[in-house]
Amino acid sequence: MAKDMKIKAKEKDGVVKVKVMFTSLMADKEEAEKKKIDVEYIAHILGKANDKVVFEATTSGFMSENPLMKFAFTGAKKGDELEFTVTGHDGKTETGKKKIK
């Protein structure tokens, strides 16, 4: 589940544009049975900058493998840290951090 996160964040004119890709099979129970693999999907994604939530999503196995998210927000500047916490269907969490360029 989301062992690797690729995070890109750039600030321009007060707007931070973010691209983040999570590594996950995103296989719900039905798909896992078909492919004869373990169930694995991201259940919740939380993105924070300066301890403020800038992105939040509850997901399931309906998303494609290795989901890519793109979004923009205001209220952060170059050098601030962007942090993503990903929770798997089994409750395990992983965190990734990246400084805004």
C-alpha positions in Angstrom: 0.0 0.0 0.0 1.4 3.4 -1.1 5.0 2.3 -0.3 6.2 5.0 -2.6 4.8 8.5 -3.1 6.0 10.8 -5.8 5.1 14.4 -4.8 5.7 17.5 -6.8 4.6 20.9 -5.5 5.4 24.3 -7.1 4.3 27.7 -5.9 3.6 30.5 -8.3 1.8 33.8 -7.7 0.5 32.5 -4.3 -1.0 29.3 -5.8 0.6 25.9 -5.1 0.1 23.3 -7.8 0.5 19.7 -6.6 0.9 16.4 -8.4 1.1 13.3 -6.2 1.2 9.6 -7.3 0.6 6.8 -4.8 1.9 3.3 -5.5 -0.9 0.8 -4.8 -2.7 -2.0 -6.7 -6.0 -0.5 -5.7 -7.6 -4.0 -5.8 -10.9 -4.5 -3.9 -12.2 -7.9 -2.9 -13.8 -8.7 -6.2 -10.8 -7.7 -8.3 -8.4 -9.5 -5.9 -10.3 -12.7 -6.3 -10.2 -12.5 -10.1 -6.5 -11.8 -10.2 -5.7 -14.1 -7.3 -3.9 -11.4 -5.4 -4.3 -9.9 -1.9 -6.8 -7.1 -1.3 -5.0 -3.8 -1.4 -6.3 -0.3 -1.7 -6.0 3.1 -0.3 -9.0 4.0 1.9 -8.1 7.6 2.9 -5.7 10.3 1.8 -4.9 13.4 3.8 -2.7 16.3 2.6 -1.5 19.0 4.9 0.6 22.2 4.5 1.5 24.2 7.6 -0.7 21.9 9.7 -3.8 22.9 7.6 -5.7 20.3 5.6 -5.3 21.2 1.9 -6.5 17.8 0.4 -8.7 15.0 1.8 -10.2 12.1 0.0 -11.9 8.8 1.0 -11.4 6.2 -1.7 -11.9 2.5 -2.4 -10.8 -0.1 -4.9 -12.7 1.7 -7.7 -9.7 3.9 -8.5 -7.0 2.8 -11.0 -3.7 1.3 -10.0 -1.1 3.8 -8.8 -3.6 6.8 -8.6 -2.4 10.2 -9.6 -4.0 13.3 -7.9 -3.6 16.9 -9.1 -4.9 19.9 -7.2 -4.1 23.5 -6.3 -4.4 25.5 -3.1 -3.4 28.8 -1.6 -1.9 29.7 1.8 1.6 28.2 1.5 4.9 29.4 0.1 8.1 28.1 -1.2 10.0 26.1 1.4 6.9 25.1 3.3 6.5 21.3 3.8 3.6 19.4 2.2 2.8 16.1 4.0 0.5 13.3 2.8 -0.8 10.6 5.1 -2.3 7.5 3.4 -4.4 5.0 5.2 -4.9 1.5 3.7 -8.0 -0.6 3.8 -6.3 -2.5 6.7 -5.8 0.6 8.8 -2.0 0.9 8.3 -0.7 4.4 7.5 2.2 5.8 5.6 3.5 9.3 5.4 5.4 11.2 2.7 6.8 14.7 2.8 8.1 17.2 0.3 9.1 20.8 0.4 7.3 23.2 -1.9 9.5 24.7 -4.7 
